[in-house]
Amino acid sequence: MGNISLLVLTFAGIAFAVGGILVARFLVKGSVNKQKGQPYECGISSTGTPWNQFNVGYYLFALIFLIFDVELVFMYPWAVVVKQIGIMALVEILIFVFILFVGFLYAHKKGALKWM
């Protein structure tokens, strides 16, 4: 049952995606004009070139935030069942937090947390 249901689900997902694209292509009347081709941001017409370089620090800061945000996603279920699992759960979460803390120290040492 496992392989067949996975295969059926995969084909159903592909058919659903392709079907939606085909229905939109046949039923929606599209038009091409100059105004549709312009970039849109907050209702204000863009000025200048769209190829601006941004400091990589913003990207690193966002990645570090994401890592610690995902850490909390893993810690909540642990906190719910910690009494039932026992001391092994405490050891595992301490190892997990230690690894993340080492990563935090590395990022701090490399200057990834300095905001311009």
SULPE-V954735 format. One record per residue. N is the residue number from 1. RES is the residue in three letters. SS is DSSP state (2 for helix, 1 for strand, 0 for the rest). PSI is psi in whole degrees, -180 to 180 (999 if undefined). Layout:
n res ss psi
N RES SS PSI
N RES SS PSI
This chain:
n res ss psi
1 MET 0 -32
2 GLY 2 -49
3 ASN 2 -40
4 ILE 2 -43
5 SER 2 -35
6 LEU 2 -40
7 LEU 2 -44
8 VAL 2 -42
9 LEU 2 -38
10 THR 2 -47
11 PHE 2 -37
12 ALA 2 -41
13 GLY 2 -43
14 ILE 2 -44
15 ALA 2 -38
16 PHE 2 -43
17 ALA 2 -48
18 VAL 2 -39
19 GLY 2 -42
20 GLY 2 -40
21 ILE 2 -43
22 LEU 2 -41
23 VAL 2 -43
24 ALA 2 -38
25 ARG 2 -38
26 PHE 2 -30
27 LEU 2 -23
28 VAL 0 128
29 LYS 0 119
30 GLY 0 151
31 SER 0 147
32 VAL 0 125
33 ASN 0 172
34 LYS 2 -37
35 GLN 2 -36
36 LYS 2 -27
37 GLY 2 -11
38 GLN 0 147
39 PRO 0 146
40 TYR 1 130
41 GLU 1 110
42 CYS 0 26
43 GLY 0 4
44 ILE 1 134
45 SER 1 139
46 SER 0 148
47 THR 0 147
48 GLY 0 -173
49 THR 0 144
50 PRO 0 -6
51 TRP 0 72
52 ASN 0 143
53 GLN 0 135
54 PHE 0 153
55 ASN 0 137
56 VAL 2 -15
57 GLY 2 -34
58 TYR 2 -42
59 TYR 2 -45
60 LEU 2 -41
61 PHE 2 -42
62 ALA 2 -39
63 LEU 2 -42
64 ILE 2 -40
65 PHE 2 -44
66 LEU 2 -41
67 ILE 2 -46
68 PHE 2 -25
69 ASP 2 -42
70 VAL 2 -32
71 GLU 2 -43
72 LEU 2 -32
73 VAL 2 -36
74 PHE 2 -26
75 MET 2 -26
76 TYR 2 -50
77 PRO 2 -33
78 TRP 2 -44
79 ALA 2 -29
80 VAL 2 -37
81 VAL 2 13
82 VAL 2 -35
83 LYS 2 -33
84 GLN 2 -33
85 ILE 2 -41
86 GLY 0 -156
87 ILE 2 -28
88 MET 2 -36
89 ALA 2 -37
90 LEU 2 -42
91 VAL 2 -43
92 GLU 2 -42
93 ILE 2 -32
94 LEU 2 -40
95 ILE 2 -43
96 PHE 2 -47
97 VAL 2 -36
98 PHE 2 -43
99 ILE 2 -42
100 LEU 2 -36
101 PHE 2 -39
102 VAL 2 -41
103 GLY 2 -38
104 PHE 2 -44
105 LEU 2 -39
106 TYR 2 -46
107 ALA 2 -38
108 HIS 2 -41
109 LYS 2 -38
110 LYS 2 -9
111 GLY 0 17
112 ALA 0 -16
113 LEU 0 -1
114 LYS 0 127
115 TRP 0 101
116 MET 0 999
